[in-house]
Amino acid sequence: MNNFIFPQAVNHDRIGTSLVLETEQMRVWQIHLEPGETLPAHRHDRPYFWTVLTDGKACSRYGDGRVVNIVYRRGESKNFPDLNAETMFVHDITNTGEAALIFVTVEFTPPVGDRQMKSSS
């Protein structure tokens, strides 16, 4: 995917506001954004999923120029199982709602395909 809007973010892999747990297999992040607060542009190049813990609204700007406004509902989850260096994307996220927006995000490390290859050898 073209990431011309945020070229510096291609090297930025901090996908949350705080790293809660890191093991050889995964990193667990919390994203906590107050109204108007932005998580800076970052890349997603590994399989991951998020679950939102609060209702809220946000705007994400993507490296390819897209701007997406989103309404989140508490308990909603989304999975991105096929990300890698070729399918990665870059974006930021701004809380456009009136209350804190909180997510838990789990990112798998190393990428799932690498783990499968190592375990089968």
C-alpha positions as CSV (number, residue, x, y, z in Angstrom):
1,M,0.0,0.0,0.0
2,N,1.3,3.5,-0.8
3,N,2.2,5.4,2.4
4,F,3.2,8.7,0.9
5,I,1.2,10.8,3.4
6,F,3.2,9.6,6.4
7,P,6.6,8.4,5.0
8,Q,8.3,8.7,8.4
9,A,5.7,6.4,10.0
10,V,6.8,3.4,7.9
11,N,9.5,3.0,10.6
12,H,7.2,3.7,13.5
13,D,5.8,0.5,15.1
14,R,4.4,1.9,18.4
15,I,0.8,1.0,17.7
16,G,-0.6,2.0,21.1
17,T,-0.3,4.6,23.9
18,S,1.2,2.1,26.3
19,L,2.8,-1.4,25.9
20,V,1.1,-3.6,28.5
21,L,2.8,-6.9,27.8
22,E,5.5,-8.3,25.5
23,T,6.4,-11.9,24.9
24,E,8.2,-13.8,22.1
25,Q,4.8,-14.4,20.5
26,M,2.9,-11.1,21.0
27,R,2.7,-7.5,22.2
28,V,-0.4,-6.3,24.0
29,W,-1.0,-2.5,23.7
30,Q,-3.5,-0.2,25.2
31,I,-4.8,2.8,23.3
32,H,-6.2,5.5,25.5
33,L,-7.2,8.7,23.7
34,E,-8.9,11.6,25.4
35,P,-11.3,13.8,23.2
36,G,-9.2,15.5,20.5
37,E,-6.1,13.4,21.2
38,T,-4.3,11.7,18.4
39,L,-2.2,8.5,18.3
40,P,0.6,9.5,15.8
41,A,0.9,7.7,12.5
42,H,2.3,4.2,12.8
43,R,2.6,1.1,10.7
44,H,0.8,-2.2,10.9
45,D,2.9,-5.0,9.3
46,R,2.0,-7.9,11.6
47,P,-1.2,-9.8,12.2
48,Y,-3.2,-8.1,15.0
49,F,-6.6,-7.5,16.4
50,W,-8.2,-4.8,18.5
51,T,-11.2,-4.7,20.8
52,V,-12.7,-1.3,21.8
53,L,-13.6,-1.0,25.5
54,T,-15.7,2.2,25.2
55,D,-18.2,3.7,22.8
56,G,-16.8,6.5,20.8
57,K,-15.9,8.2,17.5
58,A,-12.6,8.5,15.7
59,C,-11.0,9.7,12.5
60,S,-8.1,7.8,10.9
61,R,-5.9,9.2,8.1
62,Y,-4.2,6.6,6.0
63,G,-0.9,6.7,4.2
64,D,-2.6,6.4,0.9
65,G,-4.6,9.6,1.5
66,R,-7.9,8.0,2.7
67,V,-9.6,9.6,5.6
68,V,-12.1,7.4,7.5
69,N,-14.6,8.5,10.2
70,I,-15.6,5.6,12.4
71,V,-18.2,5.1,15.2
72,Y,-17.1,2.4,17.7
73,R,-19.3,0.3,20.0
74,R,-18.0,-1.1,23.2
75,G,-17.0,-4.8,22.7
76,E,-16.5,-4.4,19.0
77,S,-13.4,-6.3,17.6
78,K,-11.6,-6.4,14.3
79,N,-9.0,-8.9,13.1
80,F,-6.2,-8.2,10.6
81,P,-4.7,-11.7,10.1
82,D,-2.9,-11.2,6.8
83,L,-0.6,-8.3,7.4
84,N,3.1,-8.5,6.5
85,A,5.8,-6.3,5.0
86,E,4.0,-6.3,1.6
87,T,0.5,-5.8,2.9
88,M,1.3,-3.3,5.7
89,F,-0.5,0.0,6.1
90,V,0.1,3.3,7.9
91,H,-2.4,5.4,9.7
92,D,-3.1,7.7,12.7
93,I,-6.2,7.8,14.8
94,T,-7.8,10.9,16.4
95,N,-10.6,10.7,19.1
96,T,-13.4,12.9,17.6
97,G,-15.9,11.9,20.4
98,E,-16.8,13.5,23.7
99,A,-15.3,10.8,26.0
100,A,-12.2,8.7,26.3
101,L,-11.7,6.1,23.6
102,I,-10.0,3.0,24.8
103,F,-8.8,-0.1,22.9
104,V,-6.8,-3.2,23.7
105,T,-4.7,-4.3,20.7
106,V,-2.8,-7.6,20.4
107,E,-0.1,-7.8,17.8
108,F,1.5,-11.1,17.0
109,T,5.4,-11.3,16.9
110,P,7.1,-12.6,14.9
111,P,4.5,-12.6,12.1
112,V,2.4,-15.8,12.2
113,G,3.9,-17.2,9.0
114,D,7.4,-17.0,10.5
115,R,6.2,-18.9,13.6
116,Q,4.5,-21.6,11.5
117,M,7.6,-22.1,9.4
118,K,9.9,-22.4,12.4
119,S,7.6,-24.8,14.2
120,S,7.3,-27.1,11.2
121,S,11.1,-27.4,10.7
